[in-house]
């Protein structure tokens, strides 16, 4: 039986998205194989994204955006010079397409590029007679074609507005419960949660499936086959994928779009698999003892917090963050491989993690009670300190990126020593009724759970490991600090910032509370109904 908890409402409205151009977030200078030109600059000024470059050098401006089922691309542009530009993208099969257009010097122009007008590149590795909008994926490029025709001199291209028009998307409102076989083959927007129960098998084969809710797999299975799975989020971990015991989630040839990191929990006895996939965003997964994860040929393979007893295999993939939870079985020497590519590496010390033929792997540790390990000759991307019980811990003068010739973490219920190693980002996770004080430090993340308390003084959280988060009934107080990341109070958590400079966004959601006392905030300040946010 498959049923909606509330009535289903179908509404076919044109799917239009306007991208912000007052920030460089989501924009970059692309590398076509010869490196990013050193004399090119990317900035946001006057409400527009601007790239300044030498016309004799190919300088593609890349924009991250969902193009699946594209109808048209509307661009409002301003070029300092007369120029012919091209917009281009590749579909998910590798076929490359372009659309050329002219811009007159110093004349702001809106160009409308219809998907049917894009032409196959002569040098496209994959040949197609026409574009299939359902096979389009993520991102497009803007390129001054003058570099191909001998143009010289400096130019600036400003992007004032980008609007993406996609095929109309039916909206289905209400929670969905699946307890037998079901397939979704047509694109839709689901405004509600999805639960797949034991005996339920949900196959998503639609070109585009937008889930505005959580996914819970309780003994059943979910397969996303070939399409784009989109989970809109306003902030980190707003939505959750939960795979319970005996549950399975399989992604095959899928494009997964999350924006901010999407939370996932994989229970013992549950499985998560991804093969031939691409992620725009980050799947951030917590793996319990007995969880199984296999990732093969995946771009942006995700973040995994790996408990002892969990099994993780990453093969022929790019970019994965592997957090090793050091439990009581973590004894002796730990060494992580160096270099951009990992040929074949397996963990020890009570862990079951294997990496083969993969690039961009970031190795991380979480120190927990009972571990007794020495990290030798390694470059650790991040090291987290997790606290339990009613412990009270003070940390002073600890800084991201400093070489550690011989350093031992001063926490009484475990031992973690670093020899000839570097930690790029220190992170803190106080739980239960613990108390943490951080003074004159540079760290990457602090997340407080349950009833923990955190006091930070004269320190910097640079966001290299995540963000600042308070949940449960925790309280985080930071005074005289710089915060270069998201600040988030959720559940009934409280964050008090005094005399701080914040370059990221500040949010209070659920029943969370944020107090800003004599603070300068460059990012957005937002709160949900029911939350509290004050500025003094």
Secondary structure as UniProt FT lines:
FT   STRAND          2..4
FT   STRAND          12..19
FT   TURN            25..26
FT   STRAND          27..29
FT   TURN            38..39
FT   STRAND          41..45
FT   TURN            46..47
FT   STRAND          48..54
FT   TURN            55..56
FT   STRAND          61..66
FT   TURN            68..69
FT   STRAND          70..79
FT   STRAND          83..91
FT   TURN            92..93
FT   STRAND          96..103
FT   STRAND          109..114
FT   HELIX           115..117
FT   STRAND          119..120
FT   TURN            122..123
FT   HELIX           133..135
FT   STRAND          138..144
FT   HELIX           146..149
FT   STRAND          154..173
FT   STRAND          176..178
FT   STRAND          181..184
FT   STRAND          188..191
FT   STRAND          194..197
FT   TURN            198..199
FT   STRAND          201..204
FT   STRAND          208..211
FT   STRAND          215..219
FT   STRAND          221..225
FT   STRAND          228..230
FT   TURN            236..237
FT   STRAND          240..243
FT   TURN            245..246
FT   STRAND          248..252
FT   STRAND          255..257
FT   STRAND          262..266
FT   TURN            268..269
FT   STRAND          271..280
FT   STRAND          283..287
FT   TURN            289..290
FT   STRAND          292..306
FT   TURN            308..309
FT   STRAND          311..315
FT   STRAND          318..326
FT   TURN            328..329
FT   STRAND          331..334
FT   STRAND          341..346
FT   TURN            349..350
FT   STRAND          352..367
FT   TURN            369..370
FT   STRAND          372..376
FT   STRAND          379..387
FT   TURN            389..390
FT   STRAND          392..396
FT   TURN            400..401
FT   STRAND          403..408
FT   TURN            412..413
FT   STRAND          415..430
FT   TURN            432..433
FT   STRAND          435..439
FT   STRAND          442..443
FT   STRAND          445..448
FT   TURN            450..451
FT   STRAND          453..457
FT   STRAND          460..461
FT   STRAND          468..470
FT   TURN            472..473
FT   STRAND          475..479
FT   STRAND          482..483
FT   STRAND          487..489
FT   TURN            491..492
FT   STRAND          494..498
FT   STRAND          501..502
FT   STRAND          506..508
FT   TURN            510..511
FT   STRAND          513..517
FT   STRAND          520..521
FT   STRAND          525..527
FT   TURN            529..530
FT   STRAND          532..535
//
